[in-house]
Amino acid sequence: MIDEETARDQVVSTADRLFYAHGVQAVGMDAVRTEAGVSLKRIYALFPSKDDLVLAVLRHRTEQWDAGVARALAAARTPRDRMLAVFDFLAEWFREDDFRGCAFINFFGELAGGSSRVAEAVREQKTSFQRHVADLVREAGGPGYLAPQLALLAEGAQTTAAITGDPATAAHARAAAETLIGAAFSPASGF
């Protein structure tokens, strides 16, 4: 018998893969059980409701997102590059074979009307990302208005890439971000 942490990890990673590929409502707990190799009784002991499992998947996705952005930031050499790093991460992610857009946006669209807990978890992740971008802009000495513009570009790129299936969307968003950064830091901006 596998230990609790291993069972939890197996269930979350399996649910993540299935929910992301097919949608939360289309995937029953029986499918999660079969794919994860963990009994339903054990799954429900770990996650008393499907919402609890969805929230665990969203926490897992947050960890993946944060790690990906951190890797891109580690490669950035200048404050300007740090502001653009998220777009480098997006370029890498959009090329993955299983890319289906932002899981947070997907889950919000599918479940937010019926689950205030899922809606709140998604809002928390989006707010955290916006704060992170604001910190990068502040560290670069940029104006506050630049941060929400860059965050919106990143969010829009995820949705556009998912719908069009075009990984070049990240490069287009990065180019737009470079334009915004250039304008914000130009002498004419008054900043």
C-alpha positions in Angstrom: 0.0 0.0 0.0 1.3 3.4 -0.9 1.8 6.1 1.7 -0.6 9.1 2.0 1.8 11.6 0.3 2.4 9.4 -2.7 -1.3 8.6 -3.1 -2.1 12.3 -2.8 0.5 13.2 -5.5 -0.7 10.4 -7.8 -4.3 11.5 -7.5 -3.5 15.2 -8.0 -1.2 14.7 -11.0 -3.7 12.3 -12.6 -6.6 14.7 -12.0 -4.6 17.6 -13.3 -3.8 15.8 -16.5 -7.4 14.5 -17.0 -9.2 17.8 -16.0 -6.8 19.9 -18.1 -7.3 17.6 -21.2 -11.1 17.0 -20.9 -12.6 19.5 -18.4 -13.5 19.0 -14.8 -17.1 18.1 -15.3 -16.4 15.6 -18.1 -14.1 13.6 -15.8 -15.6 11.4 -13.2 -13.9 10.3 -10.0 -14.0 6.7 -11.4 -11.7 7.8 -14.2 -9.4 9.5 -11.7 -9.4 6.3 -9.6 -8.6 4.1 -12.6 -5.8 6.3 -14.0 -4.2 7.0 -10.6 -4.5 3.4 -9.3 -5.9 4.7 -6.0 -9.2 3.4 -4.6 -12.2 5.7 -4.5 -12.4 5.2 -0.7 -8.8 6.5 -0.4 -9.4 9.3 -2.8 -12.4 10.5 -0.8 -10.4 10.2 2.4 -7.7 12.5 0.9 -10.2 14.8 -0.9 -13.7 14.8 0.7 -15.3 16.4 -2.4 -14.4 16.9 -6.1 -14.1 20.6 -5.3 -11.3 19.7 -2.8 -9.5 17.8 -5.5 -9.9 20.7 -8.0 -8.5 23.0 -5.4 -5.5 20.7 -4.9 -5.0 20.6 -8.7 -5.1 24.4 -8.8 -2.4 24.5 -6.0 -0.4 22.1 -8.1 -0.8 24.4 -11.1 0.3 27.4 -9.1 3.5 25.6 -8.1 4.1 24.7 -11.8 3.4 28.3 -12.9 5.6 29.8 -10.2 8.5 27.4 -10.9 8.3 28.1 -14.7 8.3 31.9 -14.1 11.1 31.6 -11.6 13.2 29.6 -14.2 12.6 32.3 -16.8 13.5 35.1 -14.3 16.7 33.3 -13.4 17.8 33.5 -17.0 17.1 37.3 -17.1 20.1 39.6 -16.9 18.6 43.0 -16.6 15.5 44.6 -14.9 14.0 45.0 -18.4 14.6 41.3 -19.2 13.0 40.4 -15.9 9.8 42.2 -16.9 9.8 40.3 -20.2 10.7 36.9 -18.6 7.1 35.8 -18.2 6.7 36.0 -22.0 9.8 33.7 -22.4 8.1 31.2 -20.1 4.9 31.5 -22.1 6.8 30.8 -25.3 8.2 27.6 -23.9 4.8 26.5 -22.4 2.8 27.2 -25.6 5.0 24.8 -27.5 4.1 21.9 -25.2 2.1 19.2 -27.0 -0.6 19.2 -24.3 -1.0 23.0 -24.1 -4.7 23.8 -23.7 -4.5 27.3 -22.2 -4.6 28.5 -18.7 -6.1 25.9 -16.3 -7.2 28.7 -14.0 -9.1 30.4 -16.7 -10.5 27.1 -18.0 -11.6 25.9 -14.6 -13.1 29.4 -13.8 -15.1 29.3 -16.9 -16.3 25.8 -16.2 -16.9 25.9 -12.5 -16.9 29.4 -11.1 -20.7 29.8 -11.2 -21.1 26.7 -9.1 -18.1 26.8 -6.8 -17.2 30.0 -4.9 -14.1 28.2 -3.6 -12.7 27.5 -7.1 -13.6 31.1 -8.1 -11.7 32.4 -5.1 -8.7 30.2 -5.8 -8.5 31.4 -9.4 -8.8 35.0 -8.3 -6.0 34.5 -5.7 -3.7 33.1 -8.4 -4.4 35.9 -10.8 -4.0 38.6 -8.1 -0.7 37.0 -7.1 0.5 37.1 -10.7 -0.5 40.8 -11.0 1.4 41.6 -7.7 4.4 39.7 -9.1 4.4 41.7 -12.3 4.0 44.9 -10.3 7.0 44.0 -8.2 9.1 43.5 -11.3 8.0 46.8 -12.7 8.7 48.5 -9.4 12.2 46.9 -9.2 12.9 48.2 -12.7 11.9 51.7 -11.6 8.9 51.7 -14.0 5.6 53.5 -13.6 2.7 51.7 -11.8 0.4 51.8 -14.8 2.8 49.4 -16.7 2.3 46.4 -14.5 -1.4 45.8 -15.3 -0.7 46.3 -19.0 2.0 43.6 -18.9 -0.2 41.3 -16.9 -3.1 41.7 -19.3 -0.8 40.9 -22.2 0.3 37.7 -20.6 -3.2 36.6 -19.7 -4.5 37.5 -23.2 -1.6 35.6 -24.8 -2.6 32.4 -22.9 -6.2 32.6 -24.1 -5.3 33.5 -27.6 -2.7 30.7 -27.9 -5.2 28.2 -26.6 -7.8 29.2 -29.1 -5.6 29.6 -32.1 -3.1 26.8 -31.3 -0.3 29.2 -32.4 2.7 29.2 -30.1 4.0 32.4 -31.8 1.4 34.3 -29.8 4.0 34.5 -27.0 6.4 36.3 -29.3 3.7 38.7 -30.4 2.8 39.4 -26.8 6.5 39.9 -25.9 6.9 42.3 -28.8 3.9 44.3 -27.5 5.4 44.2 -24.0 8.7 45.6 -25.3 6.8 48.4 -27.0 4.9 49.2 -23.7 8.1 49.1 -21.7 9.9 51.3 -24.2 7.1 53.9 -24.1 6.9 53.8 -20.3 10.6 54.4 -19.9 11.0 57.0 -22.7 11.7 60.6 -21.8 8.4 61.6 -23.4 6.5 59.5 -20.9 7.3 62.0 -18.1 8.3 59.2 -15.8 
